[in-house]
C-alpha cells in the first residue's frame, strides 16, 4: 500500500491465498462473500477455509437484494482455487466444524471453529502450501470460551510459527502493523492492559520492534524505511518534565538502532508525529512508518483515516498474514451491510507481500 501498484491483474497461477472465515456469528463471512462478488480479479486464486453452511448463509444474506446466486464450490486442496470461476466461493471445508451460530452471539462453537480455521491456514502457510493467509475477524471472548489460550490472531500465529520452527515463544518475536494508503504504524506492545503496556516500553523491546520493522519494510520498499518513533509521554516528555521514559529508555534504543544502520528518528510528540508521517495528496509524508509505544496510540490515527481502508499485518513471522482493520461487528452481522473494502485491501496487501 502507500502508492504500491495493484499487482493482481497479471498474476500467473501459483500458490493460492487462504482466507479464514472468522467468527461465523460476525460480519467476516459476509464480507468474504462481498469481496468475491465485487472484486473477482483481486480475489483470483484465493479460497476460504471454513464451513460450507456458514458461507451459504452469508451468501444468502448478501445476495438478498441484487444477484440471484453466489454458488459455493467445495475444493479439496488449495491449488484448485485457481480453477474456480469468478463470483463463486471456493471453500476448503474443514471436517468437524460447527455450523453457523446465531448472528451476533458469542459462543464456544464459533470460537473453536474460527481458531481451527486459523490453525489450518497457518500450518499450510508454514508448510508452503499457500502463499499467504488473510484472516477474517474473530471474537476474543469466543476464543476464550473455546479454551484458546491466546487473546487474538497475532499471538495464535506466533505460537504456531514457534512450534513449527521448534523454538520457544520468546524466540519468535512478532509485531502488529496497521497500514492504509496514507499511514503505517507498528506497535511495541499489542493486546495487553495499558499498565502492562507501559512496562513493555523498555530499550530491548523498542530495539527489537525497530529491527523487525526495518527488516519487513526494507523487503517491501526495496530500501531502508524512514522510521519515526513516537514518545510515550505528552510532548515526548518535555525534556523530562512529564516523565523520563524518553530520556532513559527511548532515546538509547533509537541510538542503538542508528548504530546498526537504521534510518530512525525521534522521539517525537505523539500528538503530531502521525500527521507528519501521513502521505496525503499535496503532503508527502516525512516517514514511511511510525513506531507507536502502545496499542491505541498507534491504531487510533490509522482507524480515524478510515477503517474500510486499513489492513493489519503481522511482522516477524516466517509467513505472510494480513487482516482487515475491523472486528466482528456483532451489532450489524447478518444484515448484509458490512463493508468488504478492508478485506479486499488485506488480500491485495497479502499478495504484494508474498511476491
C-alpha positions as CSV (number, residue, x, y, z in Angstrom):
1,X,0.0,0.0,0.0
2,X,1.1,3.6,0.2
3,X,1.4,4.1,-3.6
4,X,2.2,0.4,-4.2
5,X,0.9,-0.8,-7.6
6,X,-2.0,-3.2,-7.8
7,X,-0.4,-6.5,-8.7
8,X,-3.5,-8.6,-9.1
9,X,-4.2,-8.2,-12.8
10,X,-1.3,-10.1,-14.4
11,X,-0.7,-12.7,-11.8
12,X,0.1,-16.2,-13.1
13,X,-1.4,-19.2,-11.4
14,X,0.8,-20.2,-8.4
15,X,0.3,-20.8,-4.7
16,X,-3.2,-19.7,-3.6
17,X,-4.1,-17.4,-0.7
18,X,-6.2,-18.8,2.2
19,X,-8.9,-16.6,3.7
20,X,-10.2,-17.8,7.1
21,X,-13.9,-17.5,7.7
22,X,-13.6,-15.7,11.1
23,X,-16.3,-15.9,13.7
24,X,-19.4,-17.2,12.0
25,X,-21.7,-15.0,14.1
26,X,-19.9,-11.8,13.0
27,X,-19.5,-10.0,9.7
28,X,-16.5,-12.0,8.5
29,X,-18.3,-14.4,6.3
30,X,-20.5,-11.8,4.6
31,X,-17.5,-9.5,3.9
32,X,-15.8,-12.5,2.3
33,X,-18.8,-13.1,0.1
34,X,-18.9,-9.5,-0.9
35,X,-15.2,-9.5,-1.7
36,X,-15.6,-12.5,-4.1
37,X,-18.6,-10.8,-5.7
38,X,-17.3,-7.3,-6.0
39,X,-13.6,-7.8,-6.7
40,X,-13.2,-11.1,-8.6
41,X,-9.8,-10.0,-10.1
42,X,-8.4,-9.2,-6.7
43,X,-9.7,-12.5,-5.3
44,X,-8.4,-14.7,-8.1
45,X,-6.5,-17.6,-6.6
46,X,-8.0,-17.2,-3.2
47,X,-10.1,-19.7,-1.2
48,X,-12.0,-19.8,2.1
49,X,-11.0,-22.1,4.9
50,X,-14.3,-22.7,6.7
51,X,-17.6,-24.4,6.9
52,X,-19.9,-24.7,3.9
53,X,-23.3,-23.9,5.6
54,X,-21.7,-20.8,7.2
55,X,-20.7,-19.4,3.8
56,X,-24.0,-20.3,2.2
57,X,-25.9,-18.5,4.9
58,X,-23.6,-15.4,4.4
59,X,-24.2,-15.6,0.6
60,X,-27.9,-15.7,1.1
61,X,-27.8,-12.5,3.3
62,X,-25.5,-10.6,1.0
63,X,-27.5,-11.5,-2.2
64,X,-30.9,-10.9,-0.7
65,X,-31.0,-7.8,-2.9
66,X,-29.4,-7.9,-6.3
67,X,-27.6,-11.0,-7.6
68,X,-29.6,-14.2,-7.6
69,X,-26.8,-16.7,-7.0
70,X,-23.4,-17.0,-5.5
71,X,-22.5,-20.7,-5.6
72,X,-20.2,-22.4,-3.2
73,X,-17.5,-24.6,-4.9
74,X,-16.1,-27.1,-2.4
75,X,-12.4,-27.7,-3.2
76,X,-10.1,-30.5,-2.0
77,X,-6.8,-28.6,-1.9
78,X,-5.6,-25.0,-2.3
79,X,-4.4,-25.3,-5.9
80,X,-8.0,-25.9,-7.0
81,X,-8.8,-22.3,-6.1
82,X,-7.3,-21.2,-9.4
83,X,-9.8,-23.2,-11.5
84,X,-13.0,-21.9,-9.7
85,X,-14.9,-19.4,-11.9
86,X,-15.3,-15.8,-10.9
87,X,-18.1,-14.9,-8.4
88,X,-18.1,-18.4,-6.9
89,X,-17.0,-19.1,-3.4
90,X,-14.1,-21.7,-3.3
91,X,-14.4,-23.3,0.2
92,X,-11.9,-25.8,1.6
93,X,-14.2,-27.3,4.2
94,X,-12.6,-28.5,7.4
95,X,-14.2,-31.6,8.9
96,X,-16.0,-31.3,12.2
97,X,-16.5,-27.6,12.3
98,X,-19.7,-26.4,13.9
99,X,-22.3,-24.9,11.6
100,X,-23.4,-21.2,11.6
101,X,-24.1,-19.8,15.1
102,X,-26.8,-17.2,15.7
103,X,-25.9,-13.8,14.4
104,X,-24.3,-11.5,16.9
105,X,-24.0,-14.1,19.7
106,X,-20.8,-15.1,21.5
107,X,-20.4,-18.9,21.5
108,X,-17.8,-21.5,22.2
109,X,-18.6,-23.3,19.0
110,X,-18.0,-20.2,16.9
111,X,-14.7,-19.5,18.7
112,X,-13.5,-23.1,18.2
113,X,-14.3,-23.1,14.5
114,X,-12.6,-19.7,14.0
115,X,-9.5,-20.9,15.8
116,X,-9.3,-24.2,13.8
117,X,-9.5,-22.3,10.5
118,X,-6.6,-20.1,11.6
119,X,-4.5,-23.0,12.8
120,X,-5.1,-24.9,9.5
121,X,-4.2,-21.9,7.3
122,X,-1.1,-21.1,9.4
123,X,0.2,-24.6,9.1
124,X,-0.5,-24.5,5.3
125,X,1.5,-21.3,5.0
126,X,4.3,-22.6,7.1
127,X,4.5,-25.8,5.0
128,X,4.5,-23.7,1.8
129,X,1.1,-25.0,0.6
130,X,-0.3,-21.5,0.4
131,X,1.3,-18.1,-0.4
132,X,-0.3,-16.2,2.5
133,X,-3.3,-16.1,4.8
134,X,-5.9,-13.4,5.3
135,X,-7.8,-13.7,8.5
136,X,-11.4,-12.5,8.8
137,X,-12.2,-11.2,12.3
138,X,-12.7,-13.4,15.3
139,X,-14.1,-12.7,18.8
140,X,-11.7,-12.8,21.7
141,X,-14.4,-13.9,24.2
142,X,-15.5,-16.7,21.9
143,X,-11.9,-17.8,21.7
144,X,-11.6,-17.9,25.5
145,X,-14.8,-19.9,25.8
146,X,-13.3,-22.4,23.3
147,X,-10.3,-22.8,25.6
148,X,-7.9,-21.0,23.2
149,X,-5.2,-19.5,25.4
150,X,-4.3,-16.6,23.1
151,X,-6.0,-13.2,23.0
152,X,-6.0,-12.9,19.3
153,X,-4.7,-13.8,15.8
154,X,-1.3,-12.4,16.4
155,X,-0.5,-14.5,19.4
156,X,-2.1,-17.6,18.0
157,X,0.0,-17.3,14.8
158,X,3.2,-16.6,16.8
159,X,2.7,-19.8,18.8
160,X,2.1,-21.8,15.6
161,X,5.2,-20.5,14.0
162,X,7.3,-21.1,17.1
163,X,6.1,-24.7,17.3
164,X,6.8,-25.2,13.6
165,X,10.3,-23.9,14.0
166,X,10.9,-25.8,17.2
167,X,11.8,-22.7,19.2
168,X,10.5,-21.0,22.3
169,X,7.8,-18.4,22.0
170,X,10.2,-15.7,23.1
171,X,12.5,-16.6,20.2
172,X,9.7,-15.8,17.7
173,X,9.1,-12.1,18.4
174,X,6.2,-10.5,16.3
175,X,4.8,-7.1,16.0
176,X,1.5,-5.7,14.6
177,X,1.5,-3.1,11.8
178,X,-1.6,-1.2,10.8
179,X,-1.5,0.3,7.3
180,X,-3.6,2.1,4.8
181,X,-2.8,4.2,1.7
182,X,-1.7,7.2,3.9
183,X,-0.1,5.9,7.1
184,X,1.7,2.9,8.6
185,X,2.1,2.3,12.3
186,X,3.9,-0.5,14.2
187,X,3.3,-1.2,17.9
188,X,5.7,-2.0,20.6
189,X,3.1,-3.9,22.6
190,X,-0.2,-5.4,21.4
191,X,-3.1,-6.9,23.4
192,X,-2.2,-6.1,27.0
193,X,-3.6,-3.8,29.6
194,X,-2.4,-0.2,29.4
195,X,-0.4,-0.6,32.7
196,X,1.3,-3.6,31.3
197,X,1.9,-1.8,28.0
198,X,3.8,0.9,29.9
199,X,6.0,-1.7,31.5
200,X,6.8,-3.1,28.0
201,X,8.4,0.2,27.0
202,X,12.0,-1.0,27.5
203,X,15.1,-0.5,25.5
204,X,15.3,-4.1,24.3
205,X,11.6,-4.1,23.3
206,X,11.9,-0.9,21.4
207,X,15.1,-2.0,19.6
208,X,13.5,-5.4,18.7
209,X,10.5,-3.6,17.3
210,X,12.7,-1.3,15.3
211,X,14.7,-4.3,14.0
212,X,11.5,-6.2,12.9
213,X,10.0,-3.1,11.3
214,X,13.2,-2.2,9.4
215,X,13.6,-5.7,8.1
216,X,10.0,-6.1,7.0
217,X,9.6,-2.7,5.3
218,X,13.1,-2.9,3.6
219,X,11.8,-6.0,1.8
220,X,8.6,-4.3,0.8
221,X,10.1,-0.9,-0.2
222,X,13.4,-2.1,-1.6
223,X,15.2,0.4,0.6
224,X,15.7,1.3,4.2
225,X,12.5,2.7,5.6
226,X,12.3,6.1,7.3
227,X,11.1,5.3,10.8
228,X,9.7,7.9,13.2
229,X,9.4,6.9,16.9
230,X,6.6,8.4,19.0
231,X,7.2,9.4,22.5
232,X,5.3,7.8,25.4
233,X,4.5,10.9,27.4
234,X,2.8,14.1,26.3
235,X,5.1,16.3,24.2
236,X,7.6,13.3,24.3
237,X,8.3,14.1,27.9
238,X,9.1,17.8,27.5
239,X,12.8,17.2,28.4
240,X,11.9,15.1,31.5
241,X,9.2,17.3,32.9
242,X,6.4,14.8,32.1
243,X,8.4,11.6,32.6
244,X,11.8,10.3,31.9
245,X,11.0,7.3,29.6
246,X,12.1,9.2,26.5
247,X,15.4,10.2,28.0
248,X,16.2,6.9,29.9
249,X,14.7,4.3,27.5
250,X,13.5,5.5,24.1
251,X,16.5,7.7,23.1
252,X,19.0,4.9,23.9
253,X,17.0,2.5,21.8
254,X,16.9,4.9,18.9
255,X,20.7,5.5,19.2
256,X,21.3,1.7,19.2
257,X,19.2,1.3,16.1
258,X,21.0,4.1,14.3
259,X,24.3,2.5,15.2
260,X,23.0,-0.6,13.3
261,X,22.4,1.4,10.2
262,X,18.6,2.0,10.6
263,X,17.1,5.3,9.5
264,X,15.3,6.1,12.8
265,X,14.3,9.5,14.2
266,X,12.6,10.7,17.4
267,X,11.2,10.5,19.8
268,X,8.5,12.9,18.6
269,X,5.4,14.3,20.3
270,X,2.7,11.6,19.9
271,X,0.0,14.2,19.0
272,X,1.9,15.4,15.9
273,X,4.1,12.7,14.6
274,X,1.3,10.8,12.8
275,X,0.4,14.0,10.9
276,X,4.0,14.4,9.9
277,X,4.1,10.8,8.6
278,X,0.8,10.9,6.8
279,X,1.2,10.6,3.0
280,X,-1.7,12.6,1.6
281,X,-2.3,14.4,-1.7
282,X,-0.1,17.5,-1.6
283,X,1.5,16.4,1.6
284,X,4.2,13.7,1.2
285,X,4.9,12.0,4.5
286,X,8.2,12.6,6.2
287,X,8.4,9.0,7.3
288,X,7.4,5.6,6.0
289,X,6.2,4.3,9.3
290,X,5.6,5.4,12.9
291,X,6.7,3.3,15.8
292,X,3.9,3.6,18.5
293,X,4.5,2.8,22.1
294,X,1.2,1.0,22.7
295,X,-1.9,-0.3,21.0
296,X,-4.3,2.6,21.0
297,X,-1.6,5.2,20.4
298,X,-0.9,3.6,17.0
299,X,-4.3,2.3,16.0
300,X,-6.4,5.4,16.6
301,X,-4.7,7.5,13.8
302,X,-5.0,4.7,11.2
303,X,-8.6,3.9,12.0
304,X,-9.6,7.6,12.1
305,X,-8.5,7.8,8.4
306,X,-11.0,5.0,7.6
307,X,-11.5,1.5,8.9
308,X,-12.6,0.4,5.5
309,X,-9.0,1.1,4.2
310,X,-6.9,-0.3,7.0
311,X,-5.0,-3.6,6.9
312,X,-3.5,-5.4,9.8
313,X,-0.1,-7.1,9.0
314,X,1.8,-9.3,11.4
315,X,5.5,-8.7,11.1
316,X,8.3,-11.1,12.2
317,X,6.6,-14.3,11.2
318,X,8.0,-16.8,8.6
319,X,4.7,-16.4,6.7
320,X,2.6,-13.6,5.3
321,X,-0.6,-12.8,7.3
322,X,-2.9,-9.8,6.8
323,X,-6.3,-9.0,8.2
324,X,-9.0,-6.3,7.8
325,X,-8.8,-3.5,10.2
326,X,-12.1,-4.1,12.0
327,X,-13.7,-6.6,14.4
328,X,-16.7,-8.9,14.2
329,X,-19.2,-6.1,14.4
330,X,-21.9,-8.3,16.0
331,X,-24.3,-5.3,16.1
332,X,-24.7,-5.4,12.2
333,X,-23.9,-9.0,11.5
334,X,-26.5,-10.8,9.3
335,X,-27.8,-7.6,7.8
336,X,-25.7,-7.6,4.6
337,X,-24.5,-4.1,5.1
338,X,-20.9,-4.7,6.2
339,X,-18.2,-3.1,4.1
340,X,-15.7,-5.5,2.4
341,X,-13.2,-2.8,1.4
342,X,-10.7,-3.6,4.2
343,X,-10.8,-7.3,3.4
344,X,-10.1,-6.7,-0.3
345,X,-7.2,-4.4,0.7
346,X,-5.9,-7.1,3.0
347,X,-5.9,-9.6,0.1
348,X,-4.1,-7.1,-2.1
349,X,-1.5,-6.5,0.6
350,X,-1.0,-10.2,1.2
351,X,-0.4,-10.7,-2.5
352,X,2.1,-7.9,-2.6
353,X,4.0,-9.1,0.5
354,X,4.0,-12.7,-0.8
355,X,5.5,-11.6,-4.1
